[in-house]
């Protein structure tokens, strides 16, 4: 597994770890299902000092799990040897996140629209997938995606735990 190169964070990314009063969580994991699961749980546990309420914790865990699972399944096409970097920083305006990988780019160069599917259809006609991006789009704020030099970067903010 190739380690991701050091890339200086842009101003909209979480602040450097040495910023006053900073709490930066950085995790690099493989795209294997078991690492994805334990990686997301590890991030949530490391946020204990932030004292998120149970609903906020669950919401953040859901969004992170949807994104990281999508990367493992679609960007890496189920290959367990890809890497995923998760950066999370509590800020006064909420929890700021940056997730990067070197998998395939998102189709059309942008995240799916995350539209709510019509569920008022026979069970056999229910759509396969697409619900995750609806949840992500609905729960995450300031969602941006870019692909540069073979690297996907998704940034977003969760309006939770705000001071």
C-alpha positions, 0 to 999 in steps of 0.5 A, a space after each residue: 500500500 502506497 502511503 499518501 504524500 504530504 500535501 499542505 492543507 488549504 485554508 478551508 481544510 482542518 487547521 494544522 495540528 499545532 494550531 492553538 487549542 487544536 484537535 486534529 484526528 488523522 487516520 489512514 486506512 486500507 479500503 478493506 471492509 473491516 478497516 473501513 468499519 473499524 476506522 470510522 469507529 476509531 474516529 468517532 471514539 477519538 471525538 469523545 473529548 468534544 462531548 457530542 450528544 448521541 444523535 450528533 455522534 450517530 449522524 457523523 458516524 453515518 455520514 463518514 461510513 457512507 462516504 468511506 464505504 462508497 470510496 471502498 466500493 466504487 473508487 477502489 472497486 472493492 480492492 482492499 489495498 487502496 488507501 483512504 485518509 480521513 482528517 477530522 477537526 472540531 471547530 466552532 462552526 461544527 466538525 470539519 472533515 476532509 477525506 482523500 483517496 487515489 481511487 477512480 474519480 467520481 463520475 462527471 467530476 462531482 458527487 451524485 446529486 443525492 436526490 430522494 428516490 420515489 419509494 412508492 413503487 412495488 418492491 421489485 422496482 425499488 432503486 438499487 443504491 443512491 440512498 447514501 448520497 441523499 443522506 450525505 447531501 442532506 446532513 453534510 454542509 459545504 460539501 466540495 469535491 475535487 480531483 487533482 493529480 490522481 487524488 480525490 478530496 471530499 471536504 464537508 462540515 457537520 453542523 454539530 458540536 458547534 460552540 
